[in-house]
Amino acid sequence: MIRLPARTVVISILYDLSGRILLQQRSDDAAYMPGRWAYFGGGVESGESVEQALIRETQEELGYMLVRPVLLLEQAFDLNGQPAYMYVYLEEFCGDKGCLQLLEGKGWGWFGPDELLELGMLPRDLAIAEAAFTEINRLSGGLRPLMEQIA
């Protein structure tokens, strides 16, 4: 088993056929980023692989079983003043959106690149969204990169 940093998190970003990504609004009593719009995911538990954590967290927060998640990026970051590491995965969602369930947080929605600045997301999360939309653009061949749309 690979030894992970003390705090390792996984993020799953689902995108739809229109190129929008699914985000959640965190609950007001969340320990980290209360009330903010962010991604679905959470911490890797002891004895768990990154992939196991990704599947578990997505099921716990959305009631959704990932089919073919692709690693988009990984990076070190600061979590409440402590060093941490994140793995961000991307997956196209082609199913019935009515089957998804918001099991954590106080809100959710599908958003395009032009809507993200209005949500008050953290700069780090906007950078992740830019990477996601760039990859979605590459895979679909039809969307403009995030920075072109919000400029």
N, C-alpha and C positions, 0 to 999 in steps of 0.2 A: 504494500500500500504506500502511496505517495504521501509524504508528510506535508500538510498544508499549514499556512500561517495561522496564528492564534485565532483570528476571525476571518473566515472565508465565506463569501456570499455568492449566491447564484441568482441570475435574473433571466426570466424568459420574456421575450418580446414576440407576441403574436401579431401578424399583419394580415389584412384581408385582401381580397382580390382587387380592391380599389387603391391599395397601397397605404392604407391607414393602419396605425398601430394601436393596440389596446393598452390603456393606462388605467391606473386606479388612483383615487383620491384617498390618501391614508386617513385613518380615523384621528380625531382630535386628541385622543389619549395615547397615540402610538409613541413608543419610546424614542424613535428616530424619525425625524421629519414629520411631526404631526400636522395633519391637514393639507400637506403638500401633494401635488400630483407626481406620481412616480411609476415605477415598473412593478410587476409582480415578481416575487422571489423572496429569498430569505437566507438564513444561515445554514451552512453545512454542519451537521451534527457529528459528534464523535463516532468514528467507525464507519462513516458514510462516505461514499465517493461523491465527487462533484456531480456526476450524472444522476446518481440516486437522489441527491438533494434536489436537483432541478426537477425531476419527475415528482417527488413528494411535494415540494413547495407549490408547483403548478396545480396539482390535484387538491391540495389543502386550500388554495386561494381562489381557484376557478372551477374546481370539479372537472378538470380537463386532463386527459391523458395525452401527453405529447406524442407525436408520431415520428417526426424526423427533425429534431432540433439540430441546428448547425451553430457551432461556436463562431460568434461574431467577433468578440474581442475579450481580452483579459487584461486587467490592470490593477496596480496598487492604488489605494485611496485612503483617505482619512475618515474614520468612523467615530464620531464623537471624541476626537482628540487621540484616537488609537490607530495604529497602522492596521490596515486590512487589505484583503485582496478579493477581486470580483471576477466572475466568469459570466459573460453575457451571451445568451443563446437567442437565435432568431428562428421562427418557424412560420410558414404560411398557414393560415387557418382557412380551410375550405369547407368546413362543416356548417351545421345549423347554429347560428349565434344564440338561438333560444335555448340551446342545451348548456351554455355557459352559465355559471352561477357566481355571483359576487359573494364570497364566503369570508373575506376580510376587507376592511376599509369601509368608507362611507359613500363612495361613488365610483363610477367607472364610465369609460366611453372609448370610442374609436376616433382617433385624431389624425389629421393630415399634417404635413410639415408647417403649413401656414397658420395652424391653430395653436402650436405649442408655446409660443412666447406669451400668449394671453393666460396661460395656466400658471405662470409663476414657478416653473420648474427650476431646480438648481442648475447652474452653469454646467456642472459635470454631467447631469442627466440630459441636458440639451446636446452636449457633445456626443453622448451615447446615441441619442436620437438621430443626429446627423450621420453617424456611422451606419445606423440601421437603415435610414432612408437611402443612403448611398448604395448599400448592398441590395435593398429592395429594387432600386432603380436599375442596378446592374442585372439582377435576376429577371426583371420584367421588361426591361428595355424601353420603358415609356415614361417614367417619372423624372422630373427635374430634381437635382440635388437640393437639399434643405436650404442652404445658404442663398441660392439663387431665388428661391420662393419667398424668403423673408426679407431680402434686401430691398 
